[in-house]
Amino acid sequence: MVVGFQGSLFGVPEGRFAQIALDTPVRREFAYCVPSRCEPLAPGCRVRVPFGRRESVGVVVAVDDHPPANVPPDRIKSLLAVLDVEPLLTPALLRLAHRIADDTYCSWGQALSAMLPAALRRDRPRRTIPVVELLKEVSTEEIEELEKKHPKQAKAVAYLQQAGGPMEVREFRNRTGLSKSPLDTLAKKGWVKFGRKQEVLDPFADIEVVRDSSPKLTSAQQACVDEVIGALGREVYDAFLLFGITGSGKTEVYLHAMEHCLEQGRGAIVLVPEIALTPQTVSRFRARCGQVAVLHSGLTDAERHDQWLAIREGRVRVVVGARSALFAPMPRLGLIVLDEEHESSFKQESTPRYHARDVALERCRLEGAVCILGSATPALESWASAMNPGGLRLLELRERVAGGVLPSIQVVDMRVQKPEKGKWLVLSQPLVKALGDALQRKERAILFLNQRGFAPAWHCKSCGGSVHCKTCDVALTYHRWRKKAICHYCLHEEPPPQVCTGCGRPVEMVGVGTERVEDSVQRMFPHARLARMDRDTMLRRESYEEVLADFGSGNKDILLGTQMVAKGLDFPEVTLVGVLNADTALHHPDFRASERCFNLIAQVAGRAGRSARGGKVVVQTWLPDHPAILAASKHDYVRFAQKELEERKLFGFPPYGKALRLTFEAEHRQRVEQTAEEAAAALRANMVGRTKILGPSAPPMEKLRGRIRRQILIKTDRDGLHALREVLYALSEKQGVTVDPL
């Protein structure tokens, strides 16, 4: 039982007082008394405290000898326990979290919580994790029979069969949206079995490390390295934009900078946009820098916990990981690298809604470190900064290493292509020919399509409608391996629809997903060895490494996939890349749509032609005259950026202004509309200068997971943002309201 501190004879609690930041949306810290048994205590330590009717883990942000003036003494409770002998978070990380909270309109506690691995937020790590495995091969007929009586069990069996091995129970629940109950029932029937997997300190310990020597740098690489090493030698904040075409050797610049950083006795953090890239990146960095810590969401809680503590204690001085690795508690930080810094995956989509690029620059500023943002297609915000005095310092790599050249890009107008008789148009004739030629020459190919499933929609020719999810305003996608129509947002499943819900007429599947592409390629090239890499096939943590290892060793001829095959992969044997639908990004109502389209084509094209054989890229599009597609086909980033920035400036979008999106959601339409209207009125009452409040209006997806949504878009400048700050803080604390800096 938790007992509050009773205080002294004079009604004032004895001892020191701590300000604790808790993971709540309320923008304030909470005062607690520090009993003598909890001393010594310093900012950055975790503590367990009573909070309401429960106990919570929080972070100490200040310690004082005097009680807070605004809290009655009899209401000050005592800390229950101190969880760390020494502070886990450095003063610089505490300041960084406070800055994140200010910029993203969340509480200090929420920002601090995002910095800590789940095991440390919870108090202690789990050393084993539950897994579940299918014990018998289940036929299609058995699954169909089970579907009639117990659809949830059938769904569980289908996912476990697709996984092809033991699957973590946590991952199973995330992917299926099911509880553990169907698994328990299947275990009683003898269909599945549970187990526990022992966790290890280093998830890459079994990977053989072959130490590598530094290759001779090109003159352009050496010039970039000299600039970075000069900045590291000054041991003050500096930031670079490394603009290098795909295959130009940006990674070698990172490695030389890291080696120099280690010689100084300082540490380095390298961020990559996809966890699929991590094994390849880790192997390369370990070969040059020795032991490397890894932090990303694919690790278990205990693995992340142990890696995190190894960094904090100085046992590892190089960290590689996805977005969250940015908060690694490196004692003497010297360098942060963001590889593929333009990637949208560096933006956190849940509270706190920070962008890793901005936070990396701020952390380097706080710790006197050097930041390198690297990309062949930099974010326009970064490019604009590099073009202005006092912004990022521009470093350029304009040529591929070893004299390689960028692949030729052929744009195919899908409007004039004819499908096979009775088949949906998937591969154009130019791509079919190029693929056949590559296979005949024993070369490898990558096919990219950012749409999983078999077909992304059902269309009614009579009324023009489509079949939507019952709880989300989104079309259902047909997944052939499940024989189900699935919502990619709420995971709702239902049998494939036969008739339109609007007019009752027959509907047909339209569009192309990775399953349909796989079917077409295997039909046209039956002897080709194809691997598909998307969220439906990557169900186990080992899946990424297995597929990439197979493709890299030559056991597969074609790698087909979604975003995870579009960036960072380096396979010299790949001579052909096919972009099956270049228009996907252009259909989103987003001021960054053209930029994302250009980046995607340029990045996936960069996977081809990384050897003396050269390469070719075939881009299939229904919009062949779009400026982004034309610019990408000419590898002309500079001209594209110039024209796109002119439009941004004309309309006041970043980097020439500030933009925020407020999203409101509730179960009832009247309530969400009233809340949004009240918020818009409060914002308009406080706006100054060139601020524009657009809305409230329905967002592109008006209903999500059964909740009605409205949005407000704010376009302003720094002064206008400051005037609205208090209103935005108040809105961010309300349930069902999201403040998202764009």
Order of alpha helices (4+ residues) and beta strands (2+ residues): beta-beta-beta-beta-beta-alpha-alpha-alpha-beta-alpha-alpha-beta-alpha-alpha-beta-alpha-beta-alpha-beta-alpha-beta-alpha-beta-beta-alpha-beta-alpha-beta-beta-alpha-beta-beta-beta-beta-beta-beta-alpha-beta-alpha-beta-beta-alpha-beta-alpha-alpha-beta-alpha-beta-beta-beta-alpha-beta
